Amino acid sequence: MSKTLIVAGCLLALAGGASAISWSDFDGLVGQWQGSGSDSGGSLQATHTWEWIYGGKFLRLSTELTVLAEDGSRETRQNVGYMSYDNDRNAFVFRQFFSAGYVATYDVLVQEGGKVIDFGERAAESGGGIRARMVITFEGDDSYHQELELAMPREEFATRQTLDMKR
């Protein structure tokens, strides 16, 4: 019994020492961002708009991507994502809706003192079993690097898209 109490006490102490994530950890995202990058289909031009909505209860990301394929063709893709706080799990969740017709859901962690926002794999729907995860790394107050990794069914994650964004 006393060993159980000691272990439980140690776990509570460790949990108490961990820094809690709050909405203010995402303030650095808010604003209009422009950038470029690449994906498996060619080069990209991107616009991200991060904004608080519904009185600060959600953070919305609106994205417009223009894919410039190697053959010279252009394709425009749009998606929208919403970050919310899951009170049942005490965690931030981001759901991204893609114009291609699928939805990716991520568990969100803030790391390295707010320099890295990790959108970890949670679930997907209507994507044929594709799994997704994303990482945003701030390179100053007005720029970030984003990597999107995808994993096809029964395959490992691989970086499929990179973006360098500036405010």
PASE-189603 format. One line per field, with one value per residue (C-alpha): residue number from 1; chain; y, z, x. Coordinates in Angstrom, 2 decimals. Each point is the difference from the previous one (the first is absolute). Example, Ala and Ser with C-alpha at 12.3 -4.5 7.8 and 13.67 -1.06 7.14 Angstrom:
<pts>
pos	[1,2]
unit	[A,A]
yy	[-4.50,3.44]
zz	[7.80,-0.66]
xx	[12.30,1.37]
</pts>
This chain:
<pts>
pos	[1,2,3,4,5,6,7,8,9,10,11,12,13,14,15,16,17,18,19,20,21,22,23,24,25,26,27,28,29,30,31,32,33,34,35,36,37,38,39,40,41,42,43,44,45,46,47,48,49,50,51,52,53,54,55,56,57,58,59,60,61,62,63,64,65,66,67,68,69,70,71,72,73,74,75,76,77,78,79,80,81,82,83,84,85,86,87,88,89,90,91,92,93,94,95,96,97,98,99,100,101,102,103,104,105,106,107,108,109,110,111,112,113,114,115,116,117,118,119,120,121,122,123,124,125,126,127,128,129,130,131,132,133,134,135,136,137,138,139,140,141,142,143,144,145,146,147,148,149,150,151,152,153,154,155,156,157,158,159,160,161,162,163,164,165,166,167]
unit	[A,A,A,A,A,A,A,A,A,A,A,A,A,A,A,A,A,A,A,A,A,A,A,A,A,A,A,A,A,A,A,A,A,A,A,A,A,A,A,A,A,A,A,A,A,A,A,A,A,A,A,A,A,A,A,A,A,A,A,A,A,A,A,A,A,A,A,A,A,A,A,A,A,A,A,A,A,A,A,A,A,A,A,A,A,A,A,A,A,A,A,A,A,A,A,A,A,A,A,A,A,A,A,A,A,A,A,A,A,A,A,A,A,A,A,A,A,A,A,A,A,A,A,A,A,A,A,A,A,A,A,A,A,A,A,A,A,A,A,A,A,A,A,A,A,A,A,A,A,A,A,A,A,A,A,A,A,A,A,A,A,A,A,A,A,A,A]
yy	[0.00,2.49,-0.77,0.78,3.33,0.88,-0.81,1.93,2.97,-0.03,-0.11,2.92,1.99,-0.64,0.94,3.18,0.99,-0.27,3.30,0.15,1.16,2.95,1.92,2.73,-2.48,0.38,3.82,-0.03,-1.72,2.66,2.07,-0.22,-2.04,-0.37,-2.53,-2.64,-3.58,-3.34,-3.18,-3.20,1.72,2.98,3.39,1.85,3.55,0.26,2.37,-0.81,2.06,-0.88,1.75,-0.24,-0.62,-0.27,2.23,-1.79,-3.47,-1.31,0.72,-0.28,-0.57,0.82,-1.21,0.56,-1.90,0.37,-3.03,0.73,-3.40,-0.86,-0.09,3.65,-0.67,1.74,-1.33,1.88,-1.84,1.35,-1.25,1.25,-1.18,0.63,-0.32,-0.63,-1.02,-3.47,0.35,-3.75,-0.80,3.28,0.40,2.24,-1.56,1.26,-1.20,0.83,-0.28,-0.38,0.95,-3.48,-1.31,-1.39,1.12,-0.36,0.29,0.78,0.13,3.27,0.44,3.10,-0.75,1.76,2.96,0.69,-0.20,-3.26,-0.89,-3.72,-1.15,-3.70,-2.73,-0.76,-1.05,0.52,-0.58,-0.56,-0.04,-3.65,-0.82,2.84,1.25,3.55,2.01,3.53,2.08,3.79,1.40,3.74,1.60,3.37,1.97,0.42,-3.27,-3.70,-3.24,-2.61,-3.66,-2.30,-3.71,-2.63,-3.76,-2.15,-3.17,-2.39,2.51,2.22,3.78,2.05,3.77,0.83,3.77,2.82,3.68,3.03,2.68,3.70,2.49]
zz	[0.00,0.89,-3.24,-1.95,1.80,-0.67,-3.72,-0.21,1.78,-2.40,-3.02,1.35,0.63,-3.54,-1.47,2.10,-1.37,-3.61,-1.53,-0.98,-3.47,-0.21,-2.78,0.30,-1.31,-3.43,-0.16,-2.17,-2.79,-0.31,-3.15,-3.76,-1.30,-3.54,-1.12,-2.34,0.16,-1.69,0.01,-1.96,-2.82,-0.55,1.54,2.17,0.65,3.23,2.06,3.62,2.04,3.69,1.96,3.28,-0.49,2.23,2.69,0.15,0.52,-3.27,-2.17,-3.73,-2.76,-3.56,-2.63,-3.72,-1.86,-3.63,-1.29,-2.94,-1.58,-1.90,-3.25,0.51,1.07,3.03,2.55,2.91,3.23,3.01,3.51,3.33,3.48,3.45,3.29,3.09,3.57,0.90,3.62,0.27,-0.82,1.22,-3.36,-3.06,-3.21,-3.58,-2.75,-3.58,-2.82,-3.47,-3.26,-1.25,2.35,3.01,3.58,2.14,3.79,2.02,3.68,0.54,2.19,0.54,0.42,0.49,1.82,-2.77,-2.88,-1.29,-0.41,-0.59,-1.62,0.78,-1.75,1.49,-2.65,-3.56,-1.86,-3.68,-0.81,-0.96,3.08,-0.45,3.30,0.48,2.40,-0.24,1.73,0.03,1.10,0.61,-1.41,1.62,0.72,-3.66,-1.66,0.40,-1.76,-0.37,-0.86,-0.79,0.20,-1.43,0.30,-2.46,1.42,1.31,-0.74,2.16,0.21,-2.64,-0.48,-2.86,0.29,1.32,0.28,1.06,1.13,0.77,1.58]
xx	[0.00,2.74,1.88,-3.16,-0.37,3.65,-0.33,-3.28,1.61,2.96,-2.32,-2.04,3.17,1.21,-3.37,-0.08,3.42,-1.10,-1.03,-3.63,-0.94,-2.39,-1.68,2.63,2.60,-1.61,-0.05,3.14,-1.93,-2.70,0.25,0.44,2.95,1.38,2.52,1.26,1.11,-0.25,-1.99,0.04,-1.95,2.30,0.70,-2.51,-1.13,-2.00,-2.08,-0.86,-2.42,-0.13,-2.75,-1.88,-3.72,-3.07,1.42,3.35,-1.49,1.46,3.03,-0.69,2.55,-1.07,2.44,0.25,2.69,0.96,1.87,2.30,0.65,3.17,-1.99,-1.04,-3.58,-1.52,-2.44,-1.59,-0.73,-1.83,-0.46,-1.16,0.93,-1.38,1.83,-2.06,0.56,-1.31,-1.12,-0.58,3.63,1.57,1.71,0.05,-1.28,0.30,-2.34,0.94,-2.55,1.52,-1.72,0.94,-2.70,1.84,0.55,3.13,-0.19,3.11,0.91,1.89,3.07,2.12,3.69,3.33,-1.53,-2.51,2.48,-1.51,-3.65,-0.43,-3.22,0.25,-1.91,-3.37,-2.52,-1.15,-3.21,-0.76,3.72,0.31,2.05,2.52,1.44,1.30,2.11,1.34,2.66,0.33,3.36,0.27,3.14,-0.71,-3.14,-0.89,0.97,-0.61,0.86,-2.74,0.44,-2.89,0.71,-2.33,-0.03,-1.84,-1.61,2.69,2.78,2.21,-0.43,1.82,0.18,-2.38,-0.22,2.16,-0.88,2.03,-2.45,0.51,-2.37]
</pts>
